[in-house]
């Protein structure tokens, strides 16, 4: 049985964009899609706090939340009739709910900017989920031409191969070029020397040999990784990075590079852990 693509859905425009991306991906891969709504009530309501107003009526879950999800389901059936779509509502904060579902998911897909009653307390949902999920996480943002390339940002960590594999699969499915970028912070040498490039060139050669239908472009630059990846995102439709690399990304809750990429990328970002999305 194919693992589901889980979409964090709250009815907002970013969530609608995430759903559209997930449906397109599901149509290509034949994977089922699940819309997950994390109902924070009464999780975030202070105990004994009467200032928050009267208790929410039980009918709210069925009439408001259920109605919103059903409307999304009808839209999905109209635009992608061959995709299997299911609905799920859980009583939880969004980030923990998505992280829990990621244990059994193919992908987690979320909007770049959702609305959450506790977003200021928990920090960005996208940063929390991309840091702790057990499968690749897609943060949907921006719009790009369908012929724009897929960009993979790698370093010398073990995640380089999974990042490249996922990026190459996406480039192949979309029939677009793959750009592989390796950035070294500024040093005394103005350009990247051969001994630094050798591992990078080897992994690029491997992906060229494996994905013969994909045009692979490689760029090794002497530039801050965050700046290099954000610059590449301006002309890409998808930017793929690793979650715990030692250069490009080093722990999403603590690493300034990955935080910067998630906040400033002009295109959709895919964050890879130790699993690879296959066709």
C-alpha positions as CSV (number, residue, x, y, z in Angstrom):
1,X,0.0,0.0,0.0
2,X,1.3,3.4,-1.0
3,X,2.0,5.8,1.9
4,X,-0.1,8.9,2.0
5,X,0.8,12.4,1.2
6,X,-0.4,14.3,4.3
7,X,-1.5,17.9,3.8
8,X,-1.7,20.3,6.8
9,X,-4.9,22.0,6.1
10,X,-6.6,24.9,7.9
11,X,-8.6,26.6,5.1
12,X,-6.1,29.4,4.6
13,X,-4.8,30.4,1.1
14,X,-1.3,28.9,1.9
15,X,-3.1,25.6,2.9
16,X,-5.0,25.7,-0.4
17,X,-1.7,26.1,-2.2
18,X,-0.3,23.2,-0.3
19,X,-3.2,21.1,-1.2
20,X,-2.9,22.0,-4.9
21,X,0.8,21.0,-4.9
22,X,0.0,17.7,-3.1
23,X,-2.7,16.8,-5.5
24,X,-0.4,17.4,-8.5
25,X,2.2,15.2,-6.8
26,X,-0.3,12.5,-6.1
27,X,-1.5,12.5,-9.6
28,X,2.0,11.8,-10.8
29,X,2.8,9.2,-8.3
30,X,-0.6,7.6,-7.7
31,X,-0.3,8.2,-3.9
32,X,-3.4,8.9,-1.8
33,X,-3.8,12.2,-0.1
34,X,-5.0,13.0,3.4
35,X,-6.1,16.4,4.6
36,X,-5.2,16.8,8.2
37,X,-6.9,19.5,10.3
38,X,-5.4,20.1,13.8
39,X,-8.2,21.4,16.0
40,X,-6.4,23.4,18.7
41,X,-9.6,23.9,20.8
42,X,-9.6,23.5,23.7
43,X,-5.9,22.8,23.7
44,X,-4.8,26.4,23.8
45,X,-7.6,27.8,26.0
46,X,-6.3,28.8,29.5
47,X,-7.9,26.8,32.3
48,X,-10.6,28.8,34.0
49,X,-10.2,31.7,31.7
50,X,-13.6,33.1,31.2
51,X,-12.3,36.1,29.2
52,X,-12.0,33.9,26.1
53,X,-15.8,33.9,25.9
54,X,-18.4,31.1,26.0
55,X,-17.4,27.5,25.2
56,X,-17.4,26.6,21.6
57,X,-20.6,24.7,20.7
58,X,-20.1,21.0,19.8
59,X,-21.7,21.7,16.4
60,X,-18.7,23.8,15.4
61,X,-16.6,20.7,14.6
62,X,-19.2,19.3,12.3
63,X,-20.6,22.5,10.7
64,X,-17.5,24.8,10.4
65,X,-14.5,22.5,10.4
66,X,-16.3,19.7,8.7
67,X,-17.8,22.0,6.1
68,X,-14.4,23.5,5.3
69,X,-12.9,20.1,4.8
70,X,-15.8,18.9,2.7
71,X,-15.5,21.9,0.5
72,X,-11.8,21.2,0.0
73,X,-12.6,17.6,-0.8
74,X,-15.1,18.6,-3.4
75,X,-12.6,20.9,-5.0
76,X,-10.0,18.1,-5.0
77,X,-12.4,15.7,-6.7
78,X,-13.2,18.3,-9.3
79,X,-9.6,19.2,-10.2
80,X,-8.0,15.8,-9.6
81,X,-10.7,13.1,-9.9
82,X,-8.3,10.2,-10.0
83,X,-6.6,11.0,-6.7
84,X,-7.9,9.3,-3.6
85,X,-8.5,12.0,-0.9
86,X,-9.5,11.4,2.7
87,X,-10.1,13.8,5.7
88,X,-8.9,13.6,9.2
89,X,-9.4,15.9,12.2
90,X,-7.4,15.6,15.4
91,X,-7.4,17.6,18.7
92,X,-3.8,18.8,18.8
93,X,-1.5,21.6,18.0
94,X,-0.6,21.6,14.2
95,X,3.1,20.8,14.5
96,X,2.9,17.8,16.9
97,X,0.0,16.4,14.8
98,X,1.9,16.6,11.6
99,X,5.1,15.2,13.1
100,X,3.1,12.2,14.4
101,X,1.5,11.5,11.1
102,X,4.9,11.8,9.3
103,X,5.9,8.5,10.9
104,X,3.7,6.7,8.4
105,X,3.6,9.3,5.5
106,X,5.3,9.5,2.2
107,X,5.4,13.3,2.4
108,X,4.1,16.1,4.6
109,X,3.0,19.2,2.7
110,X,2.3,22.5,4.4
111,X,1.8,26.1,3.3
112,X,4.6,28.6,3.8
113,X,2.4,30.8,6.0
114,X,-0.5,29.2,7.9
115,X,-2.6,30.7,10.6
116,X,-2.4,29.3,14.1
117,X,-3.8,30.5,17.4
118,X,-0.5,29.6,19.1
119,X,2.0,30.3,16.3
120,X,3.7,32.9,18.4
121,X,4.2,30.5,21.3
122,X,5.4,27.5,19.3
123,X,7.3,29.4,16.6
124,X,6.9,28.6,12.9
125,X,4.9,25.4,12.3
126,X,6.9,24.9,9.1
127,X,10.3,25.1,11.0
128,X,9.1,22.8,13.8
129,X,7.7,20.2,11.3
130,X,10.7,20.3,9.0
131,X,13.0,19.9,12.0
132,X,11.3,16.9,13.5
133,X,9.4,15.0,10.8
134,X,10.2,11.4,9.9
135,X,9.7,11.9,6.2
136,X,10.4,14.6,3.6
137,X,8.5,17.9,4.2
138,X,7.3,20.2,1.5
139,X,6.8,23.9,2.3
140,X,4.8,25.4,-0.5
141,X,5.5,29.0,-1.4
142,X,5.7,31.2,-4.5
143,X,4.9,30.3,-8.0
144,X,7.2,29.4,-10.8
145,X,7.0,28.4,-14.5
146,X,6.4,24.7,-15.1
147,X,9.7,24.6,-17.0
148,X,11.8,26.1,-14.2
149,X,14.5,23.8,-12.9
150,X,14.7,21.8,-9.7
151,X,17.6,22.8,-7.5
152,X,19.4,20.6,-5.0
153,X,21.5,22.2,-2.3
154,X,24.1,19.8,-0.9
155,X,27.1,19.7,1.4
156,X,29.5,17.0,2.3
157,X,27.2,15.2,4.8
158,X,25.6,11.8,4.3
159,X,22.3,13.5,3.3
160,X,23.8,14.6,0.0
161,X,22.7,11.4,-1.8
162,X,19.1,11.4,-0.5
163,X,18.8,15.1,-1.4
164,X,20.1,14.5,-4.9
165,X,17.9,11.3,-5.4
166,X,14.7,13.1,-4.4
167,X,15.6,16.2,-6.5
168,X,16.4,14.0,-9.5
169,X,13.2,12.1,-9.2
170,X,11.3,15.4,-9.1
171,X,13.2,16.8,-12.1
172,X,12.6,13.6,-14.1
173,X,8.9,13.6,-13.3
174,X,8.5,17.3,-14.3
175,X,10.8,16.9,-17.4
176,X,13.0,19.8,-16.3
177,X,16.7,20.3,-15.6
178,X,18.3,19.6,-12.2
179,X,20.8,22.1,-10.8
180,X,23.1,20.9,-8.1
181,X,24.6,23.6,-6.0
182,X,27.5,23.3,-3.5
183,X,28.5,26.4,-1.6
184,X,31.6,26.9,0.4
185,X,31.8,30.0,2.7
186,X,34.3,32.6,1.7
187,X,38.0,31.7,2.3
188,X,41.4,32.9,1.2
189,X,41.0,31.3,-2.3
190,X,38.7,33.2,-4.5
191,X,37.3,30.1,-6.2
192,X,36.8,26.5,-5.2
193,X,39.9,24.4,-5.6
194,X,40.0,20.9,-7.1
195,X,40.5,19.0,-3.9
196,X,37.4,20.6,-2.5
197,X,35.4,19.9,-5.6
198,X,36.3,16.2,-5.9
199,X,33.6,14.7,-3.6
200,X,31.1,17.1,-5.2
201,X,32.0,16.1,-8.7
202,X,31.8,12.4,-7.8
203,X,28.2,12.6,-6.5
204,X,27.1,14.7,-9.4
205,X,28.6,12.1,-11.8
206,X,26.6,9.4,-9.9
207,X,23.3,11.2,-10.3
208,X,24.0,11.8,-14.1
209,X,24.7,8.1,-14.6
210,X,21.6,7.1,-12.7
211,X,19.1,9.6,-14.1
212,X,20.1,9.6,-17.7
213,X,16.9,11.4,-18.8
214,X,17.6,14.4,-16.7
215,X,19.9,17.3,-17.7
216,X,22.1,17.9,-14.7
217,X,23.9,21.2,-14.2
218,X,26.4,21.6,-11.4
219,X,27.7,24.7,-9.7
220,X,30.4,25.0,-7.0
221,X,30.6,28.5,-5.6
222,X,32.6,30.4,-3.0
223,X,29.6,32.0,-1.3
224,X,27.6,31.8,1.9
225,X,25.3,28.8,1.5
226,X,22.1,30.7,2.6
227,X,22.8,33.4,0.0
228,X,23.5,30.9,-2.7
229,X,20.4,28.9,-2.2
230,X,18.1,31.8,-1.9
231,X,19.6,33.2,-5.1
232,X,19.0,29.9,-6.9
233,X,15.4,29.8,-5.6
234,X,14.5,32.9,-7.6
235,X,14.6,30.9,-10.9
236,X,13.6,27.5,-9.6
237,X,10.3,25.7,-9.1
238,X,11.6,23.5,-6.3
239,X,14.5,23.8,-3.9
240,X,15.6,20.5,-2.2
241,X,17.9,20.6,0.9
242,X,18.8,18.2,3.8
243,X,17.7,18.7,7.3
244,X,20.9,18.0,9.3
245,X,23.8,18.7,6.9
246,X,27.0,20.2,8.3
247,X,27.2,23.0,5.7
248,X,24.0,23.9,3.9
249,X,21.7,23.0,6.8
250,X,22.7,22.2,10.4
251,X,19.6,21.5,12.5
252,X,16.6,23.5,11.5
253,X,15.9,24.8,15.0
254,X,19.4,26.1,15.5
255,X,20.9,26.5,12.0
256,X,20.7,30.0,10.6
257,X,21.2,28.8,7.0
258,X,18.1,26.5,6.9
259,X,16.0,29.0,8.8
260,X,17.0,31.6,6.3
261,X,16.1,29.3,3.3
262,X,12.7,28.4,4.7
263,X,11.9,32.1,5.3
264,X,13.3,33.7,2.2
265,X,13.1,31.1,-0.6
266,X,11.1,32.4,-3.6
267,X,10.0,28.8,-4.5
268,X,8.7,25.7,-2.8
269,X,11.2,24.0,-0.5
270,X,11.6,20.3,0.2
271,X,13.4,19.3,3.3
272,X,14.9,15.8,3.3
273,X,15.7,13.7,6.3
274,X,16.9,10.1,5.9
275,X,14.2,8.9,3.5
276,X,13.8,9.4,-0.2
277,X,10.6,10.0,-2.2
278,X,10.3,7.4,-4.9
279,X,8.1,7.3,-7.9
